[in-house]
Amino acid sequence: MLALVRAGYRLTRPLFPFLAMFSGIALLIYILAGVSLVLALALTTTAMVAGLVFVLVMSSPDERRRIRSTILIAAGAGFIATLAYDASKSVLSQLDPSPYNPFEVVRIFGTLIVGETADPRTILLVGAAFHLLNGTAFGVAYTFLFARGGDTTWRRALATGIGWGLFLETFRLTLYPGWLDIRLYAEFATISALGHVVYGSTLGAVSRTLLRAVGPARAMANT
């Protein structure tokens, strides 16, 4: 029995960065399988929490401190990067004369979670919260996969951050046009791609800065 528990620990530990993307995976399940976003989010949240608790319980006290510290720093970096992403989209949309609205998806997120009959302000608030959760969670996944406790160079931090942003962008370009019936594809692709470059570069720079400021905090996938 103990051997099975240890085997589960060795499997769960490197998988945590992917479990950290629970909200994005829930959205992927909704788009591809048609499962309710609320149900999908409940399932992926449960899996993420269970995986994290299992890893923390099985880790040494020193490892638990490093893991908790890294999660907090990574969440902060992801949140800041998401704000930078939104700011860049806002600026780019103002420079583009087309009627494309890059923030319409926020309202759609809210509608999927609370329903079309909810108060419009509630829909926007919930949609914005889900959007920020996605960006923050993707930031946590990135930090555990690539940040290496802040002991990387600026060049590598920016390269991996931008690469991560463009990796996320490939899913957006693949799924969103068909799902949302986007007609202004060129505008959508341009604003989205540049926004993800801003997101990724900000994420790489901020995560490196914060991790170096508090000392080494190597990620679960790298220990």
Steps between C-alpha positions, in 0.01 A plus 500: 500500500779741592670424168181593315474828692861585418443412136197728495709777653771462236230522231302788649795725579609568138137511387412789731592775249237356269246463779568868574341584164170366632284793386641497148455124479138544613443747217663257256268223617200728454600602147597152378254281689208732566509429873365781717781741584385505863515119522832482318644767728379313808667179380832659407509707820447184703782325315735794550426535872529125557832488315640797692389368839648158422835649399512728804418216738767278349767773490746588774435816705773685310356391164152610608630847582669526161192377317267742679741787443532419130124478456445841658774661292382329182141609559614858549707489181210348306259762627732787408564349157125469441450868581780587255335276241167676540662843490677412175178372343321818602768717338519286185122498459497880520762519225300261281213673315297177472201436732665189647465491881772282661317503835171355376618157609494620862124549476468155343695343787265663748193385310623142495549501875202697637258481206357749253225615738745628763556869555735635227739638762515161669570334167789737431637465853492120492639493148785730597574285806517187285725677250737613777493151649607356165790740461612449859477120477699495176760711679525241779546222245771696319694576818508137608602383154756761397590757766749273684482691825615827346851371422459552125628781278290792378531369144369159598225648715372713214543224242314238703235753602430609143513138386242411766279790394514392135432140602179618666428713194502195271208355694315831482552533125394138450188496718358851535414589137275198457359513851422872497431527125760775467467678165774761545769233515799714400425754773437224753823317414716813503374638832497159663851405388658831601311488829642156576852622424445774759352245742788258458780755522343658810450158657859394440645826630278532808529136607880516473512827695273381779663160536846653520378755755383235747775246438507161332165325483541219249181371346351156553570397143869587537590349837 
